[in-house]
Amino acid sequence: MSFCTKKTVAKAGSGLRGATGGSGGSALASSDPEYNEQEQRFRNLERRAMRLLQETKDYRGSIAGMTTAQRALATNLTAFLLDVQRPQDYQAAYRQAATHIDQTSQPQFDQAFLYAVLEPMAKYCGFLPEFNKAIKKRKGLHDDLEKARKALAKATAAASAAAGGGDVLAVERAEMDVQYAEQAYNTLNSALIREIPKLINSRVYVVDPCFEAFVKSQLQFFNDSLQQMDSVTRYVPQQEGQGANDDRILNERVEGVMSQVRALSICTLNI
């Protein structure tokens, strides 16, 4: 028995919340330990899958936000030094590199990431609401079965207490209702026990290619970004030494300029 249907990317999150009423659902208190174990496994999968999907969306947004902020910084850097008479070639180079990354590299990364990483993850998570619906329906069938059993017990007791055996037809109808309720409940219960492990195992075949595509798209994006930034480095003054020495020399240059600023008369008025 299969109760999975395809869901769109946009409905992956909202459909899940709607099926669970926002609380994630709770395990049906029953005497079926096999089912209870599988539902608990499903809840763990559900929680982790939705968290992974959200983090995937957040990462996509962070890359777009970073390139947009970088381009804005480059634009304002140029504006900040617009009236400086001494030409600043690094401004134009950095602005060109940041613009290329934001307008070319990032959209290429975003397209690959959306197609090969985010959409497959969202489609996988889109199946989770279907299982939630089945779990909710199982609970309803369980309640129906309990009601049918109580009705049968009541009909049997009434027939036993009545003279001449009571209403035999009422007992037979109640027995048929119990049989029907048991069949419906057991069919769905067995399907859940059988298909939840399949859903859990299938995550590997979704995550593995997604992760491979994620690494490749990252590598392409950062390599392209590195090539663009390499074009800026030739305008950066070369310093002797490496690592800590470079930092020390740069700090000394900045501190020298700040000392000149602090020496301005307006800075010593203590207003």
VOKE-318232 format. One record per residue: residue number from 1; residue in three letters; x negated, y negated, z negated of N, C-alpha, C in turn. Coordinates in steps of 0.1 Angstrom, whole numbers, padded with zeros to 4 digits. Atoms other than C-alpha are relative to their C-alpha. Last residue first. Layout:
BEGIN
> NUM,ala,X,Y,Z,X,Y,Z,X,Y,Z
...
END
This chain:
BEGIN
> 271,ile,-0013,0007,0000,-0342,-0691,-0233,0010,0009,-0007
> 270,asn,-0008,-0007,0011,-0376,-0676,-0243,0014,-0006,-0001
> 269,leu,-0007,0011,0007,-0394,-0702,-0220,0008,0006,-0012
> 268,thr,0006,0002,0014,-0421,-0677,-0210,0008,-0011,-0008
> 267,cys,-0001,-0012,0008,-0403,-0662,-0180,-0006,-0002,-0014
> 266,ile,-0014,-0002,0004,-0395,-0696,-0164,0001,0013,-0009
> 265,ser,-0003,0009,0011,-0433,-0704,-0165,0015,0003,-0005
> 264,leu,-0008,0011,-0005,-0442,-0674,-0143,0005,-0008,-0012
> 263,ala,0007,0012,0002,-0468,-0653,-0160,0007,-0012,0005
> 262,arg,-0001,0004,0014,-0444,-0624,-0164,-0007,-0013,-0002
> 261,val,-0014,0004,0002,-0441,-0622,-0126,0001,-0006,-0014
> 260,gln,-0002,0013,-0007,-0479,-0621,-0122,0014,-0006,-0002
> 259,ser,0008,0009,0009,-0481,-0593,-0149,0001,-0014,0007
> 258,met,-0008,0004,0011,-0454,-0575,-0129,-0006,-0010,-0010
> 257,val,-0010,0009,-0006,-0476,-0575,-0098,0010,-0005,-0011
> 256,gly,0007,0012,-0004,-0505,-0560,-0117,0010,-0011,0005
> 255,glu,0002,0008,0013,-0482,-0535,-0134,-0007,-0013,0003
> 254,val,-0013,0005,0005,-0470,-0523,-0100,-0002,-0009,-0012
> 253,arg,-0004,0010,-0009,-0506,-0519,-0087,0013,-0007,-0004
> 252,glu,0009,0012,0002,-0517,-0501,-0118,0004,-0011,0009
> 251,asn,-0005,0007,0012,-0487,-0478,-0116,-0009,-0012,-0003
> 250,leu,-0012,0006,-0003,-0496,-0469,-0080,0005,-0008,-0012
> 249,ile,0003,0012,-0008,-0532,-0462,-0090,0013,-0008,0004
> 248,arg,0006,0010,0008,-0521,-0440,-0119,-0003,-0012,0008
> 247,asp,-0010,0007,0009,-0496,-0421,-0099,-0006,-0011,-0007
> 246,asp,-0008,0007,-0008,-0522,-0413,-0072,0010,-0008,-0008
> 245,asn,0007,0011,-0004,-0546,-0402,-0098,0008,-0010,0009
> 244,ala,-0001,0010,0011,-0520,-0379,-0114,-0008,-0013,0004
> 243,gly,-0008,-0003,0012,-0516,-0361,-0081,0001,-0011,-0010
> 242,gln,-0012,-0006,-0002,-0544,-0368,-0056,0008,0001,-0014
> 241,gly,-0005,-0009,0011,-0574,-0389,-0053,0013,0006,0003
> 240,glu,0010,-0010,0004,-0580,-0419,-0031,0005,0008,-0011
> 239,gln,0006,0002,0013,-0549,-0437,-0019,-0010,0011,-0002
> 238,gln,0007,-0012,0006,-0536,-0441,0016,-0008,-0003,-0012
> 237,pro,0015,0001,0002,-0513,-0470,0022,-0005,0013,-0006
> 236,val,0003,0001,0014,-0478,-0459,0033,-0015,0000,-0002
> 235,tyr,0000,0014,0004,-0471,-0467,0069,-0002,-0002,-0015
> 234,arg,0012,0007,-0006,-0482,-0433,0081,0000,-0015,-0003
> 233,thr,0012,0000,0008,-0458,-0418,0056,-0012,-0007,0006
> 232,val,0001,0012,0008,-0427,-0430,0074,-0013,0000,-0007
> 231,ser,0002,0012,-0008,-0428,-0406,0103,-0002,-0012,-0008
> 230,asp,0014,0000,-0004,-0433,-0377,0078,-0003,-0012,0009
> 229,met,0008,0007,0010,-0399,-0387,0064,-0015,0000,0003
> 228,gln,-0004,0014,0000,-0381,-0377,0096,-0008,-0008,-0010
> 227,gln,0006,0006,-0012,-0400,-0344,0098,0003,-0015,0001
> 226,leu,0015,0002,0002,-0392,-0337,0062,-0006,-0006,0012
> 225,ser,0002,0011,0009,-0355,-0343,0068,-0014,-0003,-0002
> 224,asp,-0003,0012,-0008,-0355,-0319,0097,-0002,-0013,-0008
> 223,asn,0011,0001,-0009,-0372,-0293,0075,0002,-0012,0009
> 222,phe,0011,0006,0007,-0347,-0300,0047,-0012,-0001,0009
> 221,phe,-0003,0014,0004,-0317,-0295,0070,-0012,-0006,-0007
> 220,gln,-0001,0009,-0012,-0330,-0264,0087,0001,-0014,-0004
> 219,leu,0014,0001,-0006,-0341,-0247,0055,0000,-0009,0012
> 218,gln,0008,0009,0009,-0307,-0255,0038,-0014,-0002,0006
> 217,ser,-0005,0013,-0002,-0288,-0240,0068,-0008,-0010,-0009
> 216,lys,0005,0004,-0013,-0310,-0209,0066,0005,-0014,0003
> 215,val,0014,0002,0000,-0305,-0205,0029,-0005,-0005,0013
> 214,phe,0002,0011,0009,-0267,-0209,0031,-0015,-0004,0000
> 213,ala,-0002,0012,-0008,-0265,-0186,0061,-0002,-0012,-0008
> 212,glu,0010,0000,-0011,-0282,-0158,0041,0002,-0013,0008
> 211,phe,0013,0004,0006,-0260,-0166,0011,-0011,-0001,0010
> 210,cys,-0002,0014,0003,-0228,-0164,0032,-0013,-0005,-0006
> 209,pro,0002,0008,-0012,-0240,-0131,0047,0001,-0015,-0002
> 208,asp,0013,-0002,-0007,-0245,-0116,0013,-0002,-0008,0012
> 207,val,0011,0008,0006,-0215,-0132,-0004,-0013,0001,0007
> 206,val,-0002,0014,-0002,-0188,-0118,0018,-0011,-0008,-0004
> 205,tyr,0000,0002,-0015,-0199,-0082,0021,0004,-0014,0004
> 204,val,0014,-0001,-0005,-0207,-0082,-0016,-0001,-0003,0014
> 203,arg,0006,0013,0002,-0172,-0095,-0025,-0015,0000,0005
> 202,ser,0002,0007,-0013,-0158,-0064,-0009,-0007,-0013,-0002
> 201,asn,0012,-0004,-0008,-0165,-0044,-0040,-0002,-0008,0012
> 200,ile,0012,0004,0007,-0141,-0065,-0061,-0012,0005,0007
> 199,leu,0002,0015,-0001,-0113,-0063,-0036,-0013,-0004,-0007
> 198,lys,0004,0003,-0014,-0117,-0025,-0032,-0003,-0015,0001
> 197,pro,0014,-0004,-0002,-0117,-0021,-0070,-0005,-0003,0014
> 196,ile,0008,0010,0007,-0084,-0041,-0072,-0015,0004,0002
> 195,glu,0005,0011,-0008,-0069,-0019,-0045,-0008,-0011,-0007
> 194,arg,0008,-0005,-0011,-0064,0015,-0062,-0007,-0012,0008
> 193,ile,0012,-0008,0005,-0053,0004,-0096,-0009,0004,0011
> 192,leu,0009,0009,0007,-0031,-0023,-0080,-0012,0007,-0005
> 191,ala,0006,0008,-0010,-0015,0002,-0056,-0010,-0009,-0006
> 190,ser,0011,-0008,-0007,-0009,0027,-0084,-0007,-0008,0010
> 189,asn,0011,-0002,0010,0010,0000,-0104,-0012,0008,0006
> 188,leu,0008,0012,0000,0030,-0010,-0073,-0012,0002,-0010
> 187,thr,0005,0002,-0013,0042,0026,-0067,-0009,-0013,0000
> 186,asn,0012,-0009,-0001,0046,0034,-0104,-0006,-0003,0014
> 185,tyr,0011,0004,0009,0069,0004,-0109,-0012,0008,0003
> 184,ala,0005,0013,-0004,0091,0010,-0078,-0012,-0004,-0009
> 183,gln,0007,-0001,-0013,0094,0047,-0086,-0006,-0013,0005
> 182,glu,0013,-0007,0002,0101,0042,-0123,-0008,0001,0013
> 181,ala,0009,0010,0007,0128,0016,-0115,-0013,0006,-0002
> 180,tyr,0003,0010,-0010,0145,0040,-0090,-0010,-0010,-0006
> 179,gln,0008,-0006,-0011,0144,0069,-0114,-0005,-0010,0010
> 178,val,0013,-0002,0006,0158,0047,-0143,-0010,0006,0011
> 177,asp,0006,0013,0002,0186,0035,-0121,-0014,0001,-0006
> 176,met,0005,0004,-0013,0194,0070,-0111,-0007,-0013,0000
> 175,glu,0012,-0009,-0004,0196,0081,-0147,-0006,-0004,0013
> 174,ala,0011,0006,0008,0219,0051,-0155,-0013,0008,0003
> 173,arg,0004,0012,-0006,0242,0062,-0126,-0012,-0006,-0008
> 172,glu,0007,-0003,-0012,0242,0097,-0140,-0005,-0013,0007
> 171,val,0013,-0005,0004,0251,0085,-0175,-0008,0003,0013
> 170,ala,0008,0012,0005,0279,0063,-0162,-0014,0005,-0003
> 169,leu,0005,0008,-0012,0292,0093,-0141,-0009,-0012,-0005
> 168,val,0012,-0007,-0006,0293,0115,-0173,-0005,-0008,0012
> 167,asp,0001,0004,-0015,0317,0090,-0190,-0013,0006,0005
> 166,gly,0001,0014,-0003,0324,0108,-0224,-0001,-0002,0016
> 165,gly,0013,0003,-0008,0315,0144,-0231,-0001,-0014,0005
> 164,gly,0000,-0006,-0014,0350,0155,-0240,-0012,-0004,0008
> 163,ala,-0006,-0013,-0001,0353,0132,-0271,0000,0004,0015
> 162,ala,-0013,-0001,-0005,0329,0103,-0271,0005,0014,0001
> 161,ala,-0009,0003,0011,0298,0102,-0293,0015,0001,0004
> 160,ser,0001,-0010,0011,0276,0120,-0269,0010,-0002,-0011
> 159,ala,-0006,-0013,-0005,0288,0099,-0239,0000,0010,-0011
> 158,ala,-0014,0002,0000,0281,0067,-0259,0007,0012,0005
> 157,ala,-0005,0001,0014,0246,0078,-0269,0016,-0001,0000
> 156,thr,0001,-0014,0006,0238,0088,-0233,0006,0001,-0014
> 155,ala,-0011,-0007,-0006,0251,0054,-0220,0000,0015,-0005
> 154,lys,-0013,0005,0004,0230,0035,-0245,0011,0009,0006
> 153,ala,-0001,-0005,0014,0199,0056,-0238,0014,-0004,-0006
> 152,leu,-0002,-0015,0000,0204,0051,-0201,0002,0005,-0014
> 151,ala,-0014,-0002,-0004,0208,0013,-0206,0003,0015,0001
> 150,lys,-0008,0004,0011,0176,0012,-0227,0015,0002,0004
> 149,arg,0001,-0011,0010,0158,0031,-0200,0009,-0003,-0012
> 148,ala,-0007,-0012,-0005,0170,0007,-0173,0000,0012,-0010
> 147,lys,-0014,0002,0001,0160,-0023,-0194,0008,0012,0005
> 146,glu,-0004,0000,0014,0125,-0009,-0198,0015,-0002,-0002
> 145,leu,0000,-0014,0004,0122,-0002,-0161,0004,0001,-0015
> 144,asp,-0012,-0007,-0005,0133,-0037,-0153,0001,0014,-0004
> 143,asp,-0012,0004,0008,0107,-0051,-0176,0013,0006,0004
> 142,his,0001,-0007,0013,0080,-0030,-0160,0012,-0004,-0009
> 141,leu,-0004,-0014,-0002,0092,-0041,-0126,0000,0007,-0013
> 140,gly,-0015,0001,-0001,0089,-0078,-0137,0006,0014,0002
> 139,lys,-0006,0003,0013,0054,-0071,-0150,0015,0000,0001
> 138,arg,0001,-0012,0008,0045,-0055,-0117,0006,-0002,-0014
> 137,lys,-0011,-0009,-0004,0058,-0085,-0099,0000,0013,-0008
> 136,lys,-0012,0005,0006,0034,-0107,-0118,0012,0008,0003
> 135,ile,0001,-0003,0015,0005,-0084,-0110,0012,-0006,-0007
> 134,ala,-0002,-0014,0002,0015,-0084,-0073,0000,0003,-0015
> 133,lys,-0014,-0002,-0002,0017,-0122,-0073,0004,0015,-0002
> 132,asn,-0007,0005,0012,-0017,-0124,-0089,0015,0002,0002
> 131,phe,0001,-0010,0011,-0030,-0100,-0062,0007,-0006,-0013
> 130,glu,-0008,-0011,-0004,-0017,-0123,-0035,0000,0011,-0011
> 129,pro,-0014,0002,0004,-0031,-0153,-0053,0009,0011,0004
> 128,leu,-0003,-0002,0015,-0066,-0137,-0051,0014,-0003,-0004
> 127,phe,-0007,-0013,0003,-0066,-0133,-0013,0004,0001,-0015
> 126,gly,-0014,0001,-0004,-0074,-0170,-0007,0008,0013,-0002
> 125,cys,-0007,0005,0012,-0106,-0166,-0027,0015,-0001,0003
> 124,tyr,0000,-0011,0010,-0119,-0145,0002,0008,-0004,-0012
> 123,lys,-0009,-0011,-0005,-0108,-0171,0027,0001,0011,-0010
> 122,ala,-0014,0005,0003,-0124,-0199,0006,0010,0011,0005
> 121,met,-0003,-0001,0014,-0157,-0180,0005,0014,-0004,-0003
> 120,pro,-0002,-0014,0004,-0156,-0174,0043,0003,0002,-0015
> 119,glu,-0013,-0006,-0005,-0148,-0211,0049,0001,0015,-0004
> 118,leu,-0011,0005,0007,-0176,-0225,0026,0013,0007,0005
> 117,val,0001,-0002,0014,-0206,-0205,0039,0014,-0003,-0007
> 116,ala,0007,-0013,0004,-0208,-0199,0076,0000,0002,-0015
> 115,tyr,-0004,-0012,-0008,-0184,-0225,0091,-0005,0013,-0006
> 114,leu,-0015,-0002,0001,-0186,-0252,0064,0004,0013,0007
> 113,phe,-0003,-0004,0014,-0224,-0249,0059,0015,0003,-0001
> 112,ala,0004,-0014,0002,-0230,-0249,0097,0004,0005,-0014
> 111,gln,-0007,-0009,-0009,-0209,-0280,0102,-0004,0015,-0002
> 110,asp,-0014,-0001,0005,-0223,-0298,0072,0008,0010,0008
> 109,phe,0000,-0008,0011,-0259,-0291,0082,0014,0003,-0005
> 108,gln,0003,-0013,-0005,-0253,-0306,0116,0000,0011,-0011
> 107,pro,-0011,-0006,-0007,-0235,-0335,0101,-0003,0014,0005
> 106,gln,-0010,-0004,0009,-0264,-0340,0076,0013,0005,0007
> 105,ser,0003,-0012,0008,-0291,-0339,0102,0011,0004,-0009
> 104,thr,0002,-0012,-0009,-0275,-0363,0127,-0003,0012,-0008
> 103,gln,-0009,-0001,-0011,-0259,-0394,0111,-0002,0013,0009
> 102,asp,-0014,0002,0003,-0273,-0393,0076,0009,0003,0012
> 101,ile,-0004,-0010,0010,-0307,-0379,0084,0015,0000,-0003
> 100,his,0000,-0013,-0007,-0311,-0401,0115,0005,0011,-0009
> 99,thr,-0011,0000,-0009,-0301,-0432,0095,0001,0013,0008
> 98,ala,-0011,-0003,0008,-0326,-0423,0067,0013,0000,0009
> 97,ala,0000,-0014,0005,-0354,-0419,0092,0013,0003,-0008
> 96,gln,-0002,-0009,-0011,-0346,-0452,0110,0001,0015,-0004
> 95,arg,-0014,0002,-0004,-0343,-0471,0077,0004,0009,0012
> 94,tyr,-0008,-0007,0010,-0376,-0456,0065,0015,-0001,0004
> 93,ala,0002,-0014,-0001,-0394,-0466,0097,0009,0008,-0009
> 92,ala,-0006,-0004,-0012,-0379,-0501,0097,-0001,0015,0002
> 91,gln,-0015,0002,0002,-0388,-0507,0061,0007,0005,0012
> 90,tyr,-0006,-0012,0007,-0422,-0490,0065,0015,-0002,-0001
> 89,asp,-0003,-0011,-0009,-0432,-0516,0091,0007,0011,-0006
> 88,gln,0000,-0012,0008,-0431,-0545,0066,0005,0012,0009
> 87,pro,-0008,-0011,-0005,-0441,-0576,0085,-0001,0012,-0009
> 86,arg,0009,-0011,-0004,-0455,-0604,0063,0008,0012,0005
> 85,gln,0007,0003,-0013,-0431,-0633,0064,-0009,0012,0005
> 84,val,0015,-0002,0002,-0408,-0618,0038,-0007,-0002,0013
> 83,asp,0007,0013,-0003,-0373,-0633,0045,-0015,0001,-0003
> 82,leu,-0002,0006,-0013,-0356,-0599,0050,-0008,-0012,0003
> 81,leu,0013,0006,-0004,-0372,-0582,0020,0002,-0007,0013
> 80,phe,0007,0005,0012,-0339,-0574,0001,-0013,-0007,0004
> 79,ala,-0006,0012,0003,-0320,-0569,0034,-0007,-0007,-0012
> 78,thr,0003,0010,-0011,-0344,-0543,0045,0005,-0013,-0003
> 77,leu,0014,0003,0001,-0342,-0525,0012,-0004,-0010,0010
> 76,asn,0001,0010,0010,-0304,-0528,0013,-0015,-0004,-0002
> 75,thr,-0006,0012,-0005,-0303,-0508,0045,-0002,-0012,-0009
> 74,ala,0009,0005,-0011,-0327,-0482,0033,0005,-0013,0005
> 73,leu,0012,0005,0007,-0307,-0478,0000,-0009,-0006,0011
> 72,ala,-0003,0013,0006,-0275,-0475,0020,-0012,-0006,-0007
> 71,arg,-0001,0009,-0011,-0291,-0447,0041,0004,-0014,-0005
> 70,gln,0013,0003,-0005,-0302,-0429,0010,0000,-0010,0012
> 69,ala,0007,0009,0009,-0268,-0432,-0006,-0014,-0004,0005
> 68,thr,-0007,0013,-0001,-0251,-0417,0025,-0007,-0010,-0009
> 67,thr,0004,0006,-0012,-0277,-0389,0026,0007,-0014,0002
> 66,met,0014,0004,0001,-0272,-0381,-0011,-0004,-0007,0013
> 65,gly,0002,0012,0008,-0234,-0382,-0009,-0014,-0005,-0001
> 64,ala,-0006,0011,-0007,-0232,-0358,0020,-0002,-0013,-0008
> 63,ile,0009,0002,-0011,-0256,-0334,0002,0005,-0012,0008
> 62,ser,0012,0007,0005,-0236,-0338,-0030,-0010,-0003,0011
> 61,gly,-0002,0014,0002,-0203,-0331,-0012,-0012,-0007,-0005
> 60,arg,-0003,0007,-0013,-0215,-0298,0002,0002,-0015,-0002
> 59,tyr,0013,0001,-0006,-0229,-0288,-0032,0001,-0007,0014
> 58,asp,0008,0011,0007,-0196,-0296,-0049,-0013,-0002,0007
> 57,lys,-0006,0013,-0005,-0176,-0275,-0024,-0008,-0011,-0006
> 56,thr,0003,0001,-0014,-0199,-0245,-0031,0005,-0013,0006
> 55,glu,0014,0004,-0001,-0197,-0252,-0068,-0004,-0001,0014
> 54,gln,0001,0014,0003,-0159,-0250,-0065,-0014,-0006,0000
> 53,leu,-0006,0007,-0011,-0160,-0217,-0046,-0001,-0015,-0003
> 52,leu,0009,0001,-0011,-0184,-0203,-0072,0005,-0008,0012
> 51,arg,0011,0009,0004,-0161,-0213,-0100,-0010,-0001,0011
> 50,met,-0005,0014,-0001,-0131,-0198,-0082,-0011,-0010,-0004
> 49,ala,-0002,0003,-0014,-0150,-0165,-0076,0004,-0015,0001
> 48,arg,0013,0002,-0006,-0162,-0163,-0112,0001,-0004,0014
> 47,arg,0006,0011,0007,-0127,-0167,-0128,-0014,-0004,0007
> 46,glu,-0008,0012,-0003,-0110,-0144,-0103,-0007,-0012,-0005
> 45,leu,0004,0003,-0014,-0137,-0117,-0106,0007,-0013,0003
> 44,asn,0014,0004,0000,-0133,-0117,-0144,-0004,-0004,0014
> 43,arg,0000,0013,0006,-0095,-0116,-0141,-0015,-0006,0000
> 42,phe,-0005,0010,-0010,-0097,-0088,-0116,-0001,-0014,-0006
> 41,arg,0010,0001,-0010,-0119,-0067,-0140,0004,-0011,0011
> 40,gln,0011,0008,0006,-0094,-0073,-0167,-0011,-0003,0009
> 39,glu,-0005,0014,0001,-0066,-0062,-0144,-0011,-0008,-0007
> 38,gln,0001,0006,-0013,-0086,-0030,-0136,0005,-0015,0000
> 37,glu,0014,0002,-0003,-0091,-0021,-0172,-0002,-0007,0013
> 36,asn,0005,0011,0008,-0055,-0027,-0180,-0014,-0003,0003
> 35,tyr,-0004,0012,-0006,-0045,-0004,-0151,-0005,-0012,-0008
> 34,glu,0007,0001,-0013,-0066,0025,-0164,0004,-0013,0007
> 33,pro,0014,0006,0002,-0055,0018,-0200,-0007,-0001,0014
> 32,asp,0008,-0005,-0012,-0018,0023,-0191,-0014,-0006,-0001
> 31,ser,0008,-0011,0005,0000,0020,-0225,-0008,0006,0012
> 30,ser,-0006,-0013,-0004,0012,-0014,-0217,-0009,0011,-0005
> 29,ala,0002,-0009,0011,0006,-0050,-0228,0007,0013,0003
> 28,leu,-0012,-0006,0004,0004,-0067,-0194,-0003,0010,-0011
> 27,ala,-0002,-0014,-0003,-0028,-0086,-0191,0013,0005,-0006
> 26,ser,0005,-0009,0011,-0025,-0123,-0191,0003,0014,0003
> 25,gly,-0007,-0012,0002,-0022,-0150,-0164,-0005,0008,-0012
> 24,gly,0008,-0011,-0004,-0048,-0175,-0153,0007,0013,-0003
> 23,ser,0006,-0005,0012,-0032,-0204,-0172,-0008,0013,0003
> 22,gly,0010,0008,0006,-0022,-0226,-0144,-0008,0005,-0011
> 21,gly,-0006,0010,0009,0011,-0209,-0137,-0010,-0009,-0007
> 20,thr,0003,-0004,0014,-0008,-0179,-0123,0006,-0010,-0010
> 19,ala,-0004,-0014,0003,0006,-0179,-0088,-0002,0003,-0015
> 18,gly,-0015,-0002,-0001,0006,-0217,-0085,0004,0014,-0004
> 17,arg,-0006,0006,0012,-0030,-0220,-0097,0015,0002,0000
> 16,leu,0004,-0008,0012,-0042,-0195,-0071,0007,-0006,-0013
> 15,gly,-0008,-0012,0000,-0022,-0211,-0043,-0003,0008,-0012
> 14,ser,-0014,0003,0005,-0037,-0245,-0051,0008,0012,-0001
> 13,gly,-0001,0003,0014,-0073,-0232,-0049,0014,-0002,-0005
> 12,ala,0007,-0010,0009,-0072,-0212,-0017,0001,-0004,-0014
> 11,lys,-0009,-0005,0009,-0045,-0234,0000,-0007,0010,-0010
> 10,ala,-0005,0011,0008,-0069,-0257,0019,0009,0006,-0011
> 9,val,0010,0005,0010,-0089,-0228,0032,0006,-0010,-0009
> 8,thr,0008,0010,-0006,-0059,-0211,0048,-0009,-0005,-0011
> 7,lys,-0003,0013,0005,-0046,-0178,0034,-0009,-0010,0006
> 6,lys,0010,0010,-0002,-0045,-0144,0051,0005,-0014,-0006
> 5,thr,-0003,0008,-0012,-0021,-0118,0036,-0010,-0011,0001
> 4,cys,0009,0011,-0003,-0029,-0090,0011,0005,-0007,0013
> 3,phe,-0008,0012,0002,-0001,-0068,-0002,-0008,-0012,0002
> 2,ser,0007,0012,0000,-0013,-0034,0009,0009,-0012,-0001
> 1,met,-0009,0012,0000,0000,0000,0000,-0009,-0012,0000
END
